[in-house]
Amino acid sequence: MTSLLPDIACQSTRLPIPLDWVGMQGIAAPLRIAGERVAAYADAGVSLDEAEARGIHMSRLYLALEALAEAELSPTLLRDLLKQFLRSHAQLSRRASLALRFELMLRRPALVSPLSGWKRYPCEIHVQLEDDALQLELRLSLPYSSTCPCSAALARQLIQERFDSDFAGRPLKASEVRAWLGSPQGIVATPHSQRSEAQLKVQLGPTARAFAFSELIDQAEEALGTAVQTAVKRADEQAFALANGQNLMFCEDAARRLHRALLQREEVSGFEVRVVHAESLHAHDAVAVSRWRRD
Ligand SMILES: Nc1nc2c(ncn2[C@@H]2O[C@H](COP(=O)(O)OP(=O)(O)OP(=O)(O)O)[C@@H](O)[C@H]2O)c(=O)[nH]1
């Protein structure tokens, strides 16, 4: 014998208040990116605009997410998915949204040696559909190294002063100076470097046909100049030391470079760049933020 199952979501509420977002957070959702399966967490929801309705139908959103496992991740796939959220909540919801959180693993070559290793990039996609208008935002964070230009100038001054005192009143011989440069006295002070993070929020315009994650990451790392490394032999470490020495930057410099790099991307309709330099001079961070939106 089958009995009718009670359906609470279809009842009326005694508190008729519309809700901005109702849904589920942290759903396991395998994605397909560049043909590879990528493990993601999804937050899926809709607005509950029908104030009298007790609840949304969560299972309908959950089941629709299956589309993510089957096709390559793209703006079109996400638009279709959010349309499906709204179709399954006709009369209840006007706005649907989805957030996907995952990590991309990209192989990165060493600076000099023929080695390479894997780097983890935390990524998010936030997408919302309302009145047929799709809002699409990518979020990425990238670790890099920054060397303080002020500290470098101060260290150079100390090196000059040490040179003055070590060579005062003596005729200069190139071989002696060279030996001195290679000694601990020759580098009496060092500038401080810090592991830093660029946090990008990039809005995509309606022309975006694909999520160019690795292109975006490559472009941002090129703009920064000293991305953190994976496999490192001494030759690579030396090349990294040189790269840092030629790439002194305040957090303001890093934010401006990323701003300029993102402006070059056609599919980008707006962005927020936040760079965080986890200072080794201070116990607090140095932070710069830059925003832009296409008119
Ligand atoms: N709306 C809502 N549902 C919840 C909540 N917590 C758990 N659920 C459960 O989500 C399950 C799926 O809900 P529905 O999609 O309405 O399931 P259903 O009625 O079998 O599916 P349809 O016939 O398509 O409406 C139900 O068993 C709910 O109890 C909640 O806070 N709100």
The ligand as an ORCA input file, in Angstrom:
! r2SCAN-3c Opt
* xyz 0 1
  N      12.535     23.961      1.531
  C      13.328     23.294      2.395
  N      13.539     21.954      2.221
  C      14.366     21.316      3.098
  C      14.983     22.015      4.162
  N      15.755     21.136      4.827
  C      15.635     19.943      4.220
  N      14.760     20.029      3.181
  C      14.340     18.870      2.403
  O      14.581     18.876      1.037
  C      13.858     17.768      0.527
  C      13.568     17.953     -0.921
  O      12.558     18.928     -1.046
  P      11.658     19.008     -2.357
  O      12.492     19.373     -3.518
  O      10.490     19.872     -2.078
  O      11.248     17.451     -2.521
  P       9.984     16.828     -3.215
  O       8.751     17.495     -2.709
  O      10.103     15.346     -3.046
  O      10.252     17.194     -4.724
  P       9.184     17.842     -5.754
  O       8.066     16.869     -5.885
  O      10.006     18.069     -6.982
  O       8.729     19.151     -5.120
  C      12.614     17.651      1.378
  O      12.537     16.340      1.908
  C      12.835     18.685      2.452
  O      12.474     18.271      3.748
  C      14.712     23.388      4.340
  O      15.218     24.057      5.266
  N      13.889     23.991      3.437
*
